C-alpha cells in the first residue's frame, strides 16, 4: 500500500528541519559536489555527526553520493530544491517587514 503523499512530503520536511542539514545543503549547492572531510572542515562539526545528517538527507532523497576509493562525495540530487529555500527566504523577509511595520505603528 503506497504512503499518502502528505506523509512523504512530511518526511522530506523532517529531513530539512535541522540547521546543520540546511548548512550542508547550502554547501552542496555552492560546491556542486563535496567530500565528507570538507563538510566536516566547513561546518566545524565532528565526522560522525556530519555522517548522520548526510544519511538523513540521503534517505529522504534530497542528496546522492558516490564513492571514490575511501572518500565519499555528496551532491544535491535535485538542485531545484534550492529554489524552495529562496521562496522560504522571501517569506521570512515579508514577515519581518510586516512585524517591523507593527513596531513602527506603535
Secondary structure, DSSP 8 states (H G I E B T S, - for coil): ----HHHHHHHHHHHT-SHHHHHHHHHHHHHSSEEHHHHHHHHT--HHHHHHHHHHHHHTTSEEEEEETTEEEEEESSTTHHHHHHHHHHHHHHHHHHHHHHHHH-
